[in-house]
Amino acid sequence: MDNWEIYEKSDEKKNDSITLTTNGAIGLPAFFCKTNKIAEFSFVSILFNQIDNAIALKFTKEEEGKKSFKLVKNVAGKGPGGAYIKANRFLDDKAIKYKKEKPTDKSIKYPYKKTTIEGFGEVFMIHLENKNPQEPSVPPAQS
């Protein structure tokens, strides 16, 4: 079979993103957790940059008082699942929209960037700009 290979399906979804759920959680899909070895961690600190409208997640093994959120891990049938952070108070305090306004609203998936922030170390950052499908990404042209 020259250059041909048989595709074998996988039970694993390859959702490599960070999600804001409609019930106020920051969702970390199983693929994200596996790829980034999130199972090693128990807590997360949330950083917010209001100017850039960005959220950064700093995963830690130890609790850091009021700066730490518990990382809730899901366990899928066969192996490690995803995880989430109950963040509705943070999202409400920072006026970040996440609640359903209509029944068809769904959680929003954000691509992330692994980066280093001075004074905090390695973080996973998402930008919240232009992820709402109801909002145009470019202002309409003036007539």
N, C-alpha and C positions, 0 to 999 in steps of 0.2 A: 504494500500500500504506500506508494510514493507520496510523501507530504500530507497524507491523510491521517487523522487521529479520531478516535471515537470520543465524543463528548460525554462525560459522566455528570449527571445532575447532582447538585449539592443541596442539602437541606438548609444551608446557611445563606441568609440574605446578606448581600454585601453593601449594607447601608453604612457608609463611612461618613457620618455627619453627627451633629449635635442638634437635638430637637427641643423646642419649647412646646410643651403639651398644653392642651386647652384646660387642664385642671391645675396648672401652675407648677409643673415639674420641669426640670431640665433633664431630658431623656438622653441616655447614652446607649445606643444600639449594641447588640452582641458583637457585631463585627468591629465596631469602634473599640469596645472593651478588650477584645482579643488582640487586635492589632497593637494597641497601646499598653497592654499588660495592666489594665485597670484593676484586676483582681488582687493585685499586690497592695492596694490602698484601701483605707477605711473611711477617710474623711476628704473633704474638698473645701477650699476657700474660694469665694467668688469675688472677683475684682470687676469693677465697672468703670468705664471711661465714658463720661457723659459727652465730652467733646467729639469723640470718634463714634459714639453710640455703639460701644463694643463691650462684650462680656468675656472675661478670661477665667478659666478654671485651673486652680493649682491643687493637684492631688497630693495628699499626705498620708502617712501611716499613723501619725499621732494626732490627737485632738489638740487644737490650739484655742481653747476657750470659745468665746463668742465669735471668733473669726472662722470657726469650723462648722460645716454642715455634714451630717451623717450621709455617707454614700450607701444607698439601699441597693443591694445586689439582687437581681432576679436569677433564678436557677431554671434553665430550660430542661426539657426532658432528658437529654443525653449528656449535656455538658454545661459549661458556664454560659449564662445568658447575658443580658445587658444589665444596666444599672440606671438609677435615677436619683435626683436630688430634689427634695421637697423645697421649692423656692418661691412659693406664691407670695410670701411676705416681702422678700427681696424684689420680686417683679412688681408688686403693688407699690412699694416704697419708691421705686425708680420710675414708676409710671410706664412700664413696659407692657404693651398690650399682649395678652395671651388668652383671655376669656373668649368663649364663643359668643359672637354677636348674632349669629343665625345658625340653624341646625346643620348646615352644610360646611361650616368652618371646621378646619382640621388643624392638627398640629403642624408646626412649621419646621422644616429641616433646614439647617444652616451648614454650609461648608465651614470647616475649621482650619486654622493655621496653627501649627506647633511652633512656638517661638519662645524667646527668653525675655523676661521683663526684669530690668535691673532692680535689685532689691527683693525680688520674689522668686526668681529662677524660671524653670521651664513651666510653661502654661499652654493651654489649648484655648485659642481665641476665636470668637465669632463676631461678625459685624452685623448689626441688626438693620442696617439701611436697606430699603427697597425689597424687603422680603414679603410684604403684604401684597397679595395678588390684586387687591382692590385699588392699590395706590400705583400711579404711573411711576416708572423708574426715571423718566425724563420729564421735566415740565412741558406742558403743551406749548406749541409755538404761538406767538402773538400774531393776531391778524391785523 
